[in-house]
Each structure stands twice: as C-alpha cells, then as structure tokens.
Amino acid sequence: MMKQMLLLSIAMFLAVIVPMTAYADEERALIVANNVVDRLNEYLRTPIDLSDVNVDWDWAVVAGEDIAEGCRVRSGDLLPITDVFYDIRIYRLGETYHYHVSMDENIMIRCEALPTVPDGVMPQVIDALHDLNGRLGMQFTHNDIPWTWSERQFEDYMLGCRQDAELDSRYDRRTNGYIITFTVQGEAWSYRISADRLIVVLCDSD
C-alpha cells in the first residue's frame, strides 16, 4: 500500500513538473525567437512581428550536431562550437527565415548559402559585404567602395564585440578572425568575421 502511494505521489509530481518545464522552455524559446526577429528586421523593409496574423514560427533545441550543420558552410580552421543550439524558423507570406542560435544567445547564424567569391578576393570580405548589402538594400561589389582589413586572434568568439556578454565556457575562447571595414558615403561599417566564415557580425567596438 505504501509503495502504491509513493508511486502515485511521484506520478502526480511529474504530471505537474513536466508541463511547467515544457512551458518554461517554450517561454525561453519565445525570447530567443524575438531576438532573432530583432536581428532579421535589420535587413527587412517591412518588419516582422511574431504577433502578426500572417507570421508563424517554430523552434527546437538541437543536440549532437555542429551549430553550422544544415545551416552555413564553414571552411579552413574550424572554430569549435557547442553541439547544443536553438533552431528557429520564422514564416511570413511564403518566406522562411532560418537561424541557429547558441544557447548563450551570443552566436546567431542566418542559415543561407555562402555568397560567391570572385577569384583573388578574400572570402571574408565578400561575407561582410554581403551582409552590408543586405542591410543597405544595395549591390556593392568589393570594387565599388573603399575597404580595409586586418587579421587578428581574438580572446573569445565575440570577436572583440560585446565585452559585457556572458559567454558559454564550452566554446574555445580563442578565435582567429578578421576585422573588415567598409566606408560608404563617409560612414564606416566595421565587421568581425571568424576565419572559418561562420560568424559575421557588425561591430562598433575597436
């Protein structure tokens, strides 16, 4: 009798705690999805809001794969990346926007094909220019605007940006990358790109 009562108590406890855990996970995923939308809206003329009737989204936590798997091709010396991440998809009017986000939310990767790199041009320059064109709605080539570059080993995967970020200790803290700066009508746009072309981030930090 006592054993039956104990099993019943455990079952009742699990019946309460499992839905609460699932709710907490979905609540966190919603925060991540809204952060993805904030990033995505930097490139869209018509902003997305998850509450819009013509907008839908889904999410999953993926374990056991590299964060670039099925998302973005990497090349050269690969940055060791956690094998647990958020997989977020945003849907609007037939368009799908797909992102992978690290569990600490500091690495946010848009899943898309790498841009074509002209012969003799450093791929990271084209990656940064592709991002800049997306933001400005332009089609600049590397010959159209002035740019500079330098190579550096950064202390962590923030690549010199967001010094106050709380970093996931599972990542390799030293990261090889590049600083690439474009000048458009007198305004500087400074990018940080990891050597393996995984991380492309617009950064105001020196």
Secondary structure, DSSP 8 states (H G I E B T S, - for coil): -HHHHHHHHHHHHHHHHHHHHHHHHHHHHHHHHHHHHHHHTTT-SS---TTSTTEEEEEEEEESS-TTTTT----SS-----SEEEEEEEEETTEEEEEEEETTS--EEE--------TTS-HHHHHHHHHHHHHHT----TTTS-EEEEEEEESSTTTT--TT----TTS-S-EEEEEEEEEETTEEEEEEEETTS--EEE----
